[in-house]
Amino acid sequence: SLSIHHLEDADKQDLFRRVYAALRPGGIFLNVDQIKGPTPALHEFYWTQWLKQVRQKGLPETQIQESIQRRQTYDREALLTEQLDWLAQTGFVEVDCLYKQYFIGVFYAVKPQRATA
């Protein structure tokens, strides 16, 4: 969890194909990861909420700024809808986001008993 968002979109799609191929029929892909806000305003809102929560926990501002810098350097978030579509296009069924809080989502997908891709 919390690593696929470091990949470029094409690499995410390739990873989903490799996971699909590795799973047995009926196998489940479950992942927690960051997602891009669907609009610039919502994406900004998600970040504002994250910063508010982090600051409430009392983390030093230098540590918060280092985290922001790492995220700006390494994060390659994709839209929730795009990622769900990529999973379905790969052949997964029962594709859904089971839980979402701002820019964190829990992805769920099942490889069908009879492979479709």
C-alpha positions as CSV (number, residue, x, y, z in Angstrom):
1,S,0.0,0.0,0.0
2,L,0.9,3.6,-0.4
3,S,3.4,3.0,-3.2
4,I,1.6,2.7,-6.6
5,H,1.1,6.5,-6.6
6,H,4.8,6.8,-7.2
7,L,4.4,5.2,-10.7
8,E,3.6,7.0,-13.9
9,D,0.2,6.1,-15.3
10,A,1.4,3.7,-17.9
11,D,3.4,1.9,-15.2
12,K,0.4,1.7,-13.0
13,Q,-1.6,0.1,-15.8
14,D,1.3,-2.4,-16.4
15,L,1.4,-3.2,-12.7
16,F,-2.3,-3.9,-12.6
17,R,-1.9,-6.3,-15.6
18,R,1.0,-8.1,-13.8
19,V,-1.0,-8.4,-10.6
20,Y,-4.0,-9.8,-12.6
21,A,-1.7,-12.3,-14.2
22,A,-0.2,-13.4,-10.9
23,L,-3.5,-13.9,-9.1
24,R,-5.4,-17.2,-9.2
25,P,-9.0,-17.1,-10.5
26,G,-11.1,-15.6,-7.6
27,G,-8.0,-13.8,-6.2
28,I,-8.5,-10.4,-4.7
29,F,-6.4,-7.2,-5.3
30,L,-6.7,-4.9,-2.3
31,N,-4.6,-1.7,-2.1
32,V,-4.5,1.5,-0.1
33,D,-3.1,4.4,-2.0
34,Q,-3.2,8.1,-2.7
35,I,-5.5,9.5,-5.4
36,K,-5.6,12.7,-7.3
37,G,-8.5,15.1,-6.5
38,P,-11.1,15.1,-9.4
39,T,-10.8,18.9,-9.8
40,P,-8.1,21.4,-8.9
41,A,-10.3,22.8,-6.1
42,L,-11.0,19.4,-4.5
43,H,-7.3,18.4,-4.8
44,E,-6.4,21.6,-3.0
45,F,-9.1,21.0,-0.4
46,Y,-7.7,17.5,0.2
47,W,-4.2,18.9,0.8
48,T,-5.5,21.6,3.1
49,Q,-7.3,19.0,5.2
50,W,-4.2,16.8,5.3
51,L,-2.0,19.7,6.4
52,K,-4.5,20.6,9.1
53,Q,-4.5,17.1,10.5
54,V,-0.8,16.8,10.4
55,R,-0.3,20.1,12.2
56,Q,-2.9,19.1,14.8
57,K,-0.7,16.1,15.6
58,G,2.1,18.5,16.6
59,L,4.6,17.5,14.0
60,P,7.5,20.0,13.6
61,E,7.0,22.4,10.6
62,T,10.4,21.3,9.2
63,Q,9.2,17.7,9.1
64,I,5.9,18.8,7.4
65,Q,7.8,20.8,4.8
66,E,10.1,17.8,4.1
67,S,7.1,15.6,3.6
68,I,5.6,18.1,1.2
69,Q,8.8,18.3,-0.7
70,R,9.0,14.5,-1.0
71,R,5.4,14.3,-2.2
72,Q,6.0,17.0,-4.8
73,T,9.1,15.2,-6.1
74,Y,7.9,11.6,-6.1
75,D,4.1,11.4,-6.2
76,R,2.4,10.7,-9.5
77,E,-1.3,10.4,-8.4
78,A,-4.0,9.4,-10.8
79,L,-7.7,10.0,-10.6
80,L,-9.8,7.4,-8.7
81,T,-12.1,6.9,-11.7
82,E,-9.1,6.3,-14.0
83,Q,-7.6,3.7,-11.8
84,L,-10.9,1.9,-11.4
85,D,-11.3,1.9,-15.2
86,W,-7.7,0.6,-15.6
87,L,-8.5,-2.3,-13.2
88,A,-11.7,-3.1,-15.1
89,Q,-9.9,-2.9,-18.5
90,T,-7.4,-5.3,-17.2
91,G,-10.1,-7.9,-16.6
92,F,-10.9,-7.5,-13.0
93,V,-14.5,-7.6,-11.9
94,E,-16.2,-6.3,-8.7
95,V,-13.9,-3.2,-9.1
96,D,-14.6,-0.5,-6.5
97,C,-13.2,1.9,-4.0
98,L,-14.3,0.5,-0.6
99,Y,-13.3,3.5,1.4
100,K,-12.1,7.0,0.6
101,Q,-11.0,9.9,2.8
102,Y,-9.8,12.9,0.8
103,F,-6.8,11.6,-1.2
104,I,-6.6,8.1,0.3
105,G,-8.6,5.3,-1.2
106,V,-8.9,1.6,-0.7
107,F,-9.1,-0.2,-4.1
108,Y,-10.7,-3.6,-4.4
109,A,-10.8,-5.8,-7.5
110,V,-11.4,-9.5,-8.1
111,K,-10.0,-11.7,-10.8
112,P,-13.0,-13.7,-12.1
113,Q,-13.2,-17.4,-11.7
114,R,-12.8,-17.6,-15.5
115,A,-10.2,-15.2,-16.7
116,T,-11.5,-12.5,-19.1
117,A,-8.2,-10.9,-20.1
